[in-house]
Amino acid sequence: MPEILIYTANLCPYCTMAKRLLDRKGAKYTEINVDSKPELRQEMMEKTKRRTVPQIYIGDYHVGGCDDLYALDKTNQLDSLLNAL
């Protein structure tokens, strides 16, 4: 399974939903909470060109946010990404 990175924030319902989906899939991920340090949010924005959380990477692929993750799951593409490598 490729490395999964998810940028999150406290009290973010979309972050919770995204993590729940990944948990249901049995995916292990690294969570970076951008509320803990302002420089982490800046790092996320520079990397993703987006300001909102969650921002999700599966391997080198930038999934995007929660809606993007669920869209991949709905079209059966998420499992393929998670099972790559």
Protein Blocks (a to p, Z undefined) as FASTA:
>chain_A
ZZddddddehilklmmmmmmmmmnopacddddfklpmklmmmmmmmnopabdcdddehjb
cfbpmklmmmmmmnopmmmmmmgZZ
